[in-house]
Amino acid sequence: MKKLMLLCLLNILLISCSVKKDKSGEEVITYSNIEKHIDELADDKYKGRAPMSDTEEAVVSYITQQMKEMGLEAANNGQFTQDVPILSVTSQISDYLTFSTPEGNLKFQKITEYVTFSRKMEEEMELDGSEVVFAGFGIVAPEFGRNDYNGLDVKGKTVLVFVNDPGYGTDSPYFKGNTMTYYGRWTYKFEEAARQGAKACIIVHETGQAGYPWQVVRNNGETAKFYLQPEDGYKDRCLFEGWITKSSAEQLFKACGLTFDEAKGLALKKAFRPFQLPAKASAWMKNEFTTGTSKNVCGLVKGKDKPDEVVVFTAHWDHLGVGARIDGDSIYNGATDNASAVSWMLEIARAFATSEPLSRSVLFLAVTAEESGLLGSEYYVKNPFFPMNKTVACINTDVILFLGEFKDITLTGFGQSELDQWVEQEAIKQGKYIAPDPNPENGMYFRSDQFPFVKVGVPAIFGKGYIDAKALGKEKTLEAIASYWKNVYHKPCDEYVSERDNLAGLVQDAKLMYNVGNNLANSNEWPSWNESSEFKGIRDQSLKERQ
């Protein structure tokens, strides 16, 4: 009888363990839940989810409620939100940006040929015959032996620069060949011009080098721009920051005695030196400022063994709001960008909330104002709930396309850290292969919410099925990607249509990254940057300080 009772008890325990094991986090992630989130967040009623708009409260409330219902803890001292202080700047710009040249005045029309803006907190600003300096790519990078400002004082002047960096379109080891470095990002060029004391920095737009068409730039003309609230009014920034079209630059260079190709050829040389153009720039700008608060939404699954160590999942909830009317529609719904990734993150969070207790904590951040310069994630990194040297890794995604199941997991920033191997381990289980970003020249690693973590040394991945949809094959998938960036990205037609769109790939991604996060959360390891990464030294120093 005792033996029989022991056998029954053993069977009960085995069945119980089996049920727990079979009820994996993966099973909680469902197509219907992800579709529900996308359908909701991309609805017209949210008016494109602009930060500090009249619909922000409703967006934040929806995400918060989902986190509460799934049983996450409030991550910020009992709150599910983190206030992000925002400065909003709305600029009115002059009808024309005018350059006086040896061949007469060139007048470039606002929005269609030029766009300027400024975060500097001055109500009225003017370029009145500002001397123009051509500074190549606007880069100061000692490690590459590059200084595009060498030997020329640009204080108070207008700097004209190319977008991207000198490695674009090449397999050269100079910089990183066709893989954009941070020096190629437009944000860096404005920062460096300001450090050099320039009054204005104008970037020449080229679609391939920028990674998006002029339409994306013009959509941001004379619209509200958001920045983190400054303590000093951004007094050290340029008075004017902006862009001109390639055709405008061609006219300007020609009027100054050289062709566009000649100017580009000079800038590509390692020995490039800046020089003053025989031109002067004139324009004006009037700014209106408002301050306010947007919100990050934050939920937590607390670890039982090492609750002070954390794995972070990020996805931005914001999009562009209501903007320029295109084909009769002015609501920029942002279904792929980025209702898709918020849905991805929420279902991963649901999986963690129902899984076995974790060793480390897992934090879920739906951040604000990514479209305005990664502001929500930047603010969190500066004001974290967990120190950066206690942050194991950041797992982010953005712009997930609705093309069904994929054969690949594309890693933007592939080759930077050991996280590649953590992803590959789970990708193999799904029968997938790891692929690098097919367009590394676009600098996407610097354009989404993992980057503020990267800058302070936290290893981060940005991964998704992307280049090889099962139903299309690789060639047609790449065609679909190109069409997306040209015709859908940052346009009102970025909407979810259930009869057309297939979310199966998004479901796969969520399950895969749940498993990656679960492995990290139940490990003692600290994934490191590869030796070739420019961020390795920052992390090494950070971990030393922790010890």
C-alpha positions as CSV (number, residue, x, y, z in Angstrom):
1,M,0.0,0.0,0.0
2,K,2.8,2.4,0.9
3,K,4.6,1.6,-2.3
4,L,1.4,2.2,-4.3
5,M,0.9,5.6,-2.5
6,L,4.5,6.6,-3.2
7,L,4.1,5.7,-6.9
8,C,0.9,7.7,-7.1
9,L,2.6,10.7,-5.5
10,L,5.6,10.4,-7.8
11,N,3.2,10.3,-10.8
12,I,1.4,13.4,-9.6
13,L,4.7,15.2,-9.2
14,L,5.9,14.1,-12.7
15,I,2.6,15.2,-14.2
16,S,2.7,18.5,-12.4
17,C,6.3,19.1,-13.6
18,S,5.3,18.1,-17.1
19,V,2.4,20.5,-17.2
20,K,4.6,23.4,-16.0
21,K,7.2,22.6,-18.6
22,D,4.7,22.1,-21.4
23,K,3.1,25.4,-20.5
24,S,6.0,27.3,-21.9
25,G,6.2,31.1,-22.3
26,E,6.1,30.6,-26.0
27,E,2.5,29.2,-25.9
28,V,1.2,32.4,-24.3
29,I,2.3,34.4,-27.4
30,T,-0.6,34.3,-29.9
31,Y,-1.5,35.7,-33.3
32,S,-4.8,37.0,-32.0
33,N,-3.2,38.9,-29.1
34,I,-0.6,40.6,-31.4
35,E,-3.3,41.4,-33.9
36,K,-5.4,42.9,-31.2
37,H,-2.6,45.2,-30.1
38,I,-1.7,46.4,-33.6
39,D,-5.3,46.9,-34.6
40,E,-5.9,49.0,-31.5
41,L,-2.7,51.1,-31.5
42,A,-2.8,51.8,-35.3
43,D,-6.5,53.0,-35.1
44,D,-7.3,56.5,-36.3
45,K,-8.7,57.4,-32.9
46,Y,-5.1,57.7,-31.6
47,K,-4.3,60.2,-34.4
48,G,-0.9,58.8,-35.1
49,R,0.3,58.6,-31.5
50,A,2.2,61.8,-31.3
51,P,3.9,62.5,-27.9
52,M,2.2,65.2,-25.8
53,S,-0.8,65.2,-28.2
54,D,-4.4,64.9,-27.0
55,T,-4.3,61.2,-27.6
56,E,-1.1,60.4,-25.6
57,E,-3.0,59.7,-22.4
58,A,-5.2,57.1,-24.2
59,V,-2.2,55.4,-25.8
60,V,-0.3,55.2,-22.5
61,S,-3.4,54.0,-20.7
62,Y,-3.9,51.1,-23.1
63,I,-0.3,49.9,-22.8
64,T,-0.4,50.4,-19.0
65,Q,-3.6,48.4,-18.7
66,Q,-2.2,45.6,-20.7
67,M,0.8,45.4,-18.4
68,K,-1.4,45.4,-15.3
69,E,-3.7,42.7,-16.6
70,M,-0.9,40.4,-17.4
71,G,0.5,40.8,-13.9
72,L,3.7,42.9,-14.4
73,E,4.9,44.9,-11.5
74,A,5.0,48.7,-11.7
75,A,8.7,49.4,-12.5
76,N,9.1,53.0,-11.3
77,N,8.6,53.1,-7.6
78,G,5.1,51.7,-7.8
79,Q,4.2,53.5,-11.1
80,F,3.8,52.1,-14.6
81,T,5.1,55.3,-16.1
82,Q,8.2,57.5,-16.2
83,D,7.8,61.2,-16.8
84,V,10.0,62.4,-19.7
85,P,10.3,66.3,-19.7
86,I,10.0,67.4,-23.3
87,L,10.7,70.7,-25.0
88,S,8.5,71.3,-28.1
89,V,9.8,73.7,-30.7
90,T,7.6,74.8,-33.7
91,S,9.5,76.8,-36.3
92,Q,8.3,79.2,-39.0
93,I,11.0,79.4,-41.6
94,S,11.7,82.0,-44.4
95,D,10.1,81.3,-47.8
96,Y,13.6,81.0,-49.2
97,L,17.1,80.0,-48.2
98,T,19.2,82.4,-50.3
99,F,22.9,82.0,-51.3
100,S,24.7,84.9,-52.9
101,T,27.3,83.5,-55.3
102,P,29.6,84.8,-58.1
103,E,26.8,83.9,-60.5
104,G,24.1,85.7,-58.6
105,N,21.6,84.8,-56.0
106,L,20.3,81.2,-55.7
107,K,16.9,81.0,-53.9
108,F,15.8,77.6,-52.6
109,Q,12.2,77.2,-51.6
110,K,11.2,76.0,-48.1
111,I,9.9,72.5,-47.7
112,T,10.4,71.5,-51.4
113,E,14.2,72.4,-51.5
114,Y,15.3,73.2,-48.0
115,V,14.2,72.6,-44.4
116,T,15.7,74.2,-41.3
117,F,15.0,73.9,-37.5
118,S,16.7,74.6,-34.2
119,R,16.6,73.5,-30.7
120,K,18.3,76.7,-29.5
121,M,15.8,78.5,-27.3
122,E,15.7,81.9,-29.2
123,E,12.5,83.2,-30.6
124,E,13.9,84.9,-33.7
125,M,17.1,83.9,-35.5
126,E,18.7,85.0,-38.7
127,L,21.4,84.1,-41.2
128,D,22.4,87.5,-42.7
129,G,25.0,86.9,-45.3
130,S,26.7,84.1,-43.3
131,E,29.9,82.9,-44.9
132,V,29.7,79.3,-46.2
133,V,32.3,76.6,-45.5
134,F,32.3,73.2,-47.3
135,A,33.4,70.7,-44.6
136,G,33.2,67.4,-46.5
137,F,31.3,65.0,-44.3
138,G,31.6,67.1,-41.2
139,I,33.6,64.4,-39.3
140,V,36.3,64.6,-36.7
141,A,37.5,61.0,-36.1
142,P,41.1,60.7,-35.0
143,E,41.0,56.9,-35.1
144,F,40.4,57.2,-38.9
145,G,42.9,60.0,-39.3
146,R,40.0,62.3,-40.3
147,N,39.3,65.9,-39.4
148,D,37.0,67.7,-41.8
149,Y,37.4,71.0,-39.9
150,N,41.2,70.9,-39.9
151,G,42.9,74.3,-40.2
152,L,39.7,76.4,-40.8
153,D,37.8,78.4,-38.2
154,V,34.1,78.0,-38.8
155,K,32.9,80.0,-35.8
156,G,29.8,82.0,-36.8
157,K,29.7,80.5,-40.3
158,T,27.4,78.2,-42.2
159,V,28.8,74.7,-42.7
160,L,27.7,72.6,-45.7
161,V,28.3,68.8,-45.4
162,F,27.4,65.5,-47.0
163,V,25.3,62.9,-45.2
164,N,26.8,59.5,-44.3
165,D,30.5,58.9,-44.2
166,P,33.4,58.3,-46.7
167,G,33.0,54.6,-46.6
168,Y,29.5,54.6,-48.2
169,G,29.2,52.5,-51.3
170,T,32.6,50.9,-50.9
171,D,34.2,47.7,-49.5
172,S,37.1,49.8,-48.3
173,P,38.3,49.3,-44.8
174,Y,38.3,53.1,-44.5
175,F,35.8,53.8,-41.8
176,K,33.7,50.6,-42.0
177,G,33.1,50.4,-45.7
178,N,29.5,50.4,-46.6
179,T,28.4,50.0,-43.0
180,M,27.6,53.5,-41.6
181,T,29.4,54.6,-38.5
182,Y,27.9,57.0,-36.0
183,Y,30.0,59.7,-37.8
184,G,27.6,59.2,-40.7
185,R,24.5,60.1,-38.8
186,W,22.9,63.5,-39.3
187,T,22.6,63.9,-35.5
188,Y,26.4,63.6,-35.2
189,K,27.0,66.2,-37.9
190,F,24.9,68.8,-36.1
191,E,26.6,67.9,-32.8
192,E,30.1,68.3,-34.3
193,A,29.3,71.5,-36.2
194,A,28.1,73.0,-32.9
195,R,31.3,71.9,-31.1
196,Q,33.2,73.7,-33.9
197,G,31.2,76.9,-33.2
198,A,29.3,77.0,-36.5
199,K,26.3,79.2,-36.7
200,A,24.5,76.8,-39.1
201,C,24.9,73.3,-40.4
202,I,23.2,72.3,-43.6
203,I,23.3,68.7,-44.8
204,V,23.1,67.7,-48.4
205,H,20.3,65.1,-48.8
206,E,20.8,62.0,-50.9
207,T,18.3,59.2,-50.7
208,G,20.7,56.3,-50.7
209,Q,23.1,57.8,-48.2
210,A,20.4,59.1,-45.9
211,G,18.4,55.9,-46.0
212,Y,15.1,57.7,-46.8
213,P,13.7,60.0,-49.5
214,W,13.3,63.8,-49.3
215,Q,9.7,63.2,-48.6
216,V,10.7,62.1,-45.0
217,V,12.6,65.4,-44.5
218,R,9.9,67.6,-45.9
219,N,7.3,66.0,-43.7
220,N,9.2,67.4,-40.8
221,G,9.2,70.9,-42.2
222,E,7.5,73.6,-39.9
223,T,6.2,70.9,-37.6
224,A,6.8,70.6,-33.9
225,K,10.1,69.1,-33.0
226,F,10.7,67.5,-29.6
227,Y,13.8,67.5,-27.5
228,L,14.6,66.7,-23.9
229,Q,14.2,69.8,-21.8
230,P,17.6,71.5,-21.4
231,E,19.0,73.3,-18.4
232,D,20.8,75.9,-20.5
233,G,18.4,76.5,-23.4
234,Y,20.7,74.5,-25.8
235,K,23.0,77.6,-25.9
236,D,25.8,75.5,-27.4
237,R,23.9,74.2,-30.4
238,C,23.9,75.7,-33.9
239,L,21.4,78.5,-34.6
240,F,20.2,76.7,-37.8
241,E,20.2,72.9,-38.4
242,G,18.8,71.6,-41.7
243,W,18.9,70.0,-45.1
244,I,19.0,70.9,-48.7
245,T,18.1,68.7,-51.7
246,K,20.8,67.2,-53.9
247,S,19.6,69.3,-56.8
248,S,19.9,72.5,-54.7
249,A,23.5,71.5,-53.7
250,E,24.3,70.8,-57.4
251,Q,23.3,74.4,-58.3
252,L,25.2,75.8,-55.3
253,F,28.4,74.0,-56.1
254,K,28.2,74.9,-59.8
255,A,27.7,78.6,-58.9
256,C,30.8,78.3,-56.8
257,G,33.0,76.9,-59.6
258,L,32.9,73.1,-59.1
259,T,30.5,70.3,-59.9
260,F,28.7,68.2,-57.4
261,D,30.8,65.2,-58.3
262,E,34.0,67.2,-57.9
263,A,32.9,68.3,-54.5
264,K,32.0,64.7,-53.5
265,G,35.4,63.4,-54.9
266,L,37.3,65.9,-52.7
267,A,35.3,64.9,-49.6
268,L,36.0,61.2,-50.2
269,K,39.7,61.7,-50.0
270,K,41.4,60.8,-46.8
271,A,43.4,64.0,-47.0
272,F,40.3,66.2,-47.4
273,R,40.7,69.7,-46.0
274,P,37.7,72.1,-45.6
275,F,37.5,75.3,-47.6
276,Q,35.4,78.4,-47.8
277,L,33.0,78.7,-50.7
278,P,32.4,82.0,-52.5
279,A,28.9,82.1,-51.2
280,K,26.9,83.7,-48.3
281,A,23.7,82.3,-46.8
282,S,20.7,84.2,-45.7
283,A,17.4,83.0,-44.1
284,W,15.4,83.6,-41.0
285,M,13.5,81.5,-38.5
286,K,10.9,82.2,-35.8
287,N,10.4,79.7,-33.0
288,E,7.7,79.0,-30.5
289,F,8.5,76.9,-27.4
290,T,6.3,74.9,-25.1
291,T,7.4,72.5,-22.4
292,G,5.5,69.4,-21.3
293,T,5.8,65.9,-20.2
294,S,5.5,62.7,-22.2
295,K,5.7,59.2,-20.7
296,N,7.6,56.0,-20.9
297,V,5.5,53.0,-19.9
298,C,7.4,50.5,-17.8
299,G,6.6,47.1,-16.4
300,L,8.7,44.6,-14.5
301,V,9.1,40.9,-13.8
302,K,11.4,40.8,-10.8
303,G,14.1,38.1,-10.5
304,K,14.3,35.9,-7.5
305,D,18.0,35.3,-7.2
306,K,19.6,38.5,-8.7
307,P,16.7,41.0,-8.8
308,D,19.2,43.9,-9.2
309,E,20.4,42.6,-12.5
310,V,18.1,43.2,-15.5
311,V,17.5,42.4,-19.1
312,V,15.6,45.2,-20.9
313,F,13.1,44.9,-23.7
314,T,12.3,48.2,-25.6
315,A,9.9,49.3,-28.3
316,H,8.7,52.9,-28.9
317,W,5.0,53.6,-28.8
318,D,5.0,57.0,-30.6
319,H,4.7,57.9,-34.2
320,L,4.3,61.1,-36.2
321,G,0.7,62.1,-35.3
322,V,-1.2,64.2,-37.8
323,G,0.8,65.7,-40.7
324,A,0.9,66.6,-44.3
325,R,-2.0,65.2,-46.2
326,I,-1.1,62.5,-48.7
327,D,-3.8,60.9,-51.0
328,G,-6.5,62.4,-48.8
329,D,-5.1,61.1,-45.5
330,S,-3.3,63.0,-42.8
331,I,-3.1,60.5,-39.9
332,Y,0.2,58.8,-39.7
333,N,-1.0,55.6,-38.1
334,G,2.4,53.9,-37.8
335,A,1.2,50.3,-37.9
336,T,4.6,48.8,-38.8
337,D,6.3,51.8,-37.1
338,N,5.8,51.0,-34.3
339,A,2.5,49.4,-33.2
340,S,4.1,46.2,-34.4
341,A,7.0,46.3,-32.0
342,V,4.9,47.4,-29.0
343,S,2.7,44.3,-29.7
344,W,5.8,42.2,-29.9
345,M,7.0,43.5,-26.6
346,L,3.6,43.2,-24.8
347,E,3.3,39.5,-25.8
348,I,6.9,38.8,-24.7
349,A,6.0,40.4,-21.4
350,R,2.9,38.3,-21.1
351,A,5.0,35.2,-21.7
352,F,7.4,36.2,-18.9
353,A,4.6,37.0,-16.5
354,T,3.3,33.4,-16.8
355,S,6.6,31.5,-16.9
356,E,8.7,30.0,-14.2
357,P,10.4,32.4,-11.7
358,L,13.5,34.1,-13.2
359,S,16.9,34.5,-11.7
360,R,17.4,38.1,-13.0
361,S,14.7,40.8,-13.5
362,V,13.2,41.7,-16.9
363,L,12.1,45.2,-17.6
364,F,9.7,46.2,-20.4
365,L,10.0,49.8,-21.7
366,A,7.5,51.2,-24.1
367,V,9.3,54.5,-24.7
368,T,8.2,57.8,-26.1
369,A,9.6,60.2,-28.7
370,E,11.8,57.8,-30.6
371,E,10.8,59.6,-33.8
372,S,12.1,62.8,-32.3
373,G,15.5,61.5,-31.6
374,L,15.3,58.5,-29.3
375,L,14.2,60.8,-26.4
376,G,12.3,58.4,-24.2
377,S,15.1,55.8,-24.3
378,E,17.8,58.4,-23.9
379,Y,16.0,59.8,-20.8
380,Y,15.6,56.4,-19.3
381,V,19.4,55.7,-19.8
382,K,20.1,58.9,-18.0
383,N,17.6,58.2,-15.3
384,P,17.4,54.4,-15.0
385,F,15.7,52.1,-12.6
386,F,18.7,49.8,-12.8
387,P,22.3,51.1,-13.2
388,M,23.7,50.5,-16.6
389,N,26.5,48.3,-15.2
390,K,23.7,46.1,-13.8
391,T,21.9,46.0,-17.1
392,V,22.8,42.7,-18.8
393,A,21.5,43.6,-22.3
394,C,18.9,45.5,-24.3
395,I,16.7,43.7,-26.8
396,N,14.9,46.1,-29.1
397,T,12.9,45.9,-32.4
398,D,11.3,48.4,-34.7
399,V,9.4,48.5,-38.0
400,I,8.3,44.8,-38.3
401,L,6.9,44.1,-41.8
402,F,3.7,42.1,-42.1
403,L,4.9,39.6,-44.7
404,G,4.2,36.3,-42.9
405,E,6.8,33.9,-41.7
406,F,10.5,34.4,-42.4
407,K,13.5,32.2,-42.9
408,D,15.9,34.7,-41.4
409,I,16.5,36.8,-38.3
410,T,18.2,39.9,-39.4
411,L,20.4,41.6,-36.8
412,T,21.1,45.2,-37.2
413,G,24.5,45.8,-35.7
414,F,25.5,42.2,-36.5
415,G,29.1,41.6,-35.4
416,Q,29.1,44.0,-32.6
417,S,28.6,41.7,-29.6
418,E,28.2,38.1,-28.3
419,L,24.5,38.6,-28.4
420,D,24.6,37.4,-32.0
421,Q,25.3,33.9,-30.7
422,W,22.5,34.1,-28.1
423,V,20.1,34.9,-30.9
424,E,21.5,32.3,-33.3
425,Q,21.1,29.6,-30.7
426,E,17.3,30.2,-30.7
427,A,17.1,30.9,-34.4
428,I,18.4,27.5,-35.2
429,K,15.6,25.9,-33.2
430,Q,13.1,27.8,-35.4
431,G,14.9,26.6,-38.5
432,K,16.2,30.1,-39.2
433,Y,19.5,31.6,-40.2
434,I,21.1,34.8,-38.9
435,A,21.5,37.6,-41.5
436,P,23.3,40.9,-41.2
437,D,21.4,44.1,-42.1
438,P,21.2,44.3,-45.9
439,N,21.5,48.0,-45.8
440,P,24.2,48.8,-43.2
441,E,24.8,52.1,-45.0
442,N,21.5,53.4,-43.6
443,G,22.9,53.3,-40.0
444,M,19.8,51.8,-38.5
445,Y,21.8,50.6,-35.5
446,F,22.0,54.3,-34.5
447,R,18.3,55.0,-35.3
448,S,16.3,53.0,-32.8
449,D,16.0,52.7,-29.1
450,Q,18.8,50.3,-28.4
451,F,21.3,53.0,-29.3
452,P,21.1,55.1,-26.1
453,F,22.0,51.9,-24.2
454,V,24.8,51.1,-26.7
455,K,26.3,54.6,-26.2
456,V,26.8,53.8,-22.5
457,G,28.2,50.4,-23.2
458,V,25.2,48.0,-22.7
459,P,25.3,45.2,-25.4
460,A,22.1,45.5,-27.5
461,I,20.5,43.7,-30.4
462,F,17.9,44.9,-32.8
463,G,16.5,41.8,-34.6
464,K,13.6,40.6,-36.6
465,G,12.6,38.5,-39.6
466,Y,13.2,40.8,-42.5
467,I,15.0,39.7,-45.7
468,D,13.6,36.3,-46.6
469,A,9.9,35.8,-46.2
470,K,8.8,32.3,-46.9
471,A,5.9,33.2,-49.2
472,L,8.0,35.5,-51.3
473,G,11.6,34.2,-51.4
474,K,14.6,36.5,-50.8
475,E,14.6,38.4,-54.1
476,K,10.9,39.4,-53.9
477,T,11.3,40.1,-50.1
478,L,14.0,42.6,-50.8
479,E,11.8,44.2,-53.5
480,A,9.0,44.5,-50.9
481,I,11.4,46.1,-48.4
482,A,12.6,48.6,-51.0
483,S,9.0,49.4,-51.8
484,Y,8.1,49.8,-48.1
485,W,10.9,52.4,-47.5
486,K,10.0,54.3,-50.6
487,N,6.2,54.2,-50.4
488,V,5.0,53.4,-46.9
489,Y,7.6,54.4,-44.3
490,H,6.5,57.6,-42.4
491,K,3.4,58.0,-44.6
492,P,-0.3,57.8,-43.7
493,C,-0.6,54.5,-45.6
494,D,1.4,52.7,-42.9
495,E,-1.8,51.0,-41.7
496,Y,-2.9,47.5,-40.7
497,V,-5.3,45.7,-43.0
498,S,-6.2,42.2,-41.7
499,E,-7.3,40.9,-45.1
500,R,-3.9,41.9,-46.6
501,D,-1.3,41.6,-43.8
502,N,0.2,38.5,-42.3
503,L,1.5,38.7,-38.7
504,A,2.9,35.1,-38.5
505,G,6.5,36.4,-38.7
506,L,5.9,38.8,-35.9
507,V,4.6,35.9,-33.7
508,Q,7.8,34.0,-34.6
509,D,10.0,36.9,-33.6
510,A,8.2,37.4,-30.3
511,K,8.7,33.7,-29.4
512,L,12.3,33.7,-30.5
513,M,13.2,36.9,-28.5
514,Y,11.3,35.7,-25.5
515,N,13.6,32.6,-25.4
516,V,16.7,34.8,-25.9
517,G,15.6,37.0,-23.0
518,N,14.7,34.0,-20.9
519,N,18.1,32.5,-21.4
520,L,19.8,35.7,-20.4
521,A,17.5,36.2,-17.4
522,N,18.4,32.7,-16.1
523,S,22.1,33.0,-16.8
524,N,25.1,34.2,-14.8
525,E,26.8,35.4,-18.0
526,W,27.4,39.0,-19.1
527,P,27.5,39.1,-22.9
528,S,30.4,41.3,-24.0
529,W,31.2,43.4,-27.0
530,N,33.4,42.0,-29.6
531,E,37.0,43.2,-29.7
532,S,36.4,45.2,-32.9
533,S,33.5,47.1,-31.4
534,E,33.9,50.8,-30.5
535,F,31.7,50.3,-27.5
536,K,33.7,47.5,-25.7
537,G,35.9,49.9,-23.7
538,I,32.9,51.7,-22.3
539,R,31.4,48.5,-21.1
540,D,34.7,47.1,-19.7
541,Q,35.1,50.2,-17.6
542,S,31.5,50.2,-16.5
543,L,31.8,46.6,-15.2
544,K,35.0,47.4,-13.4
545,E,33.2,50.2,-11.5
546,R,30.5,47.7,-10.5
547,Q,33.1,45.5,-8.9
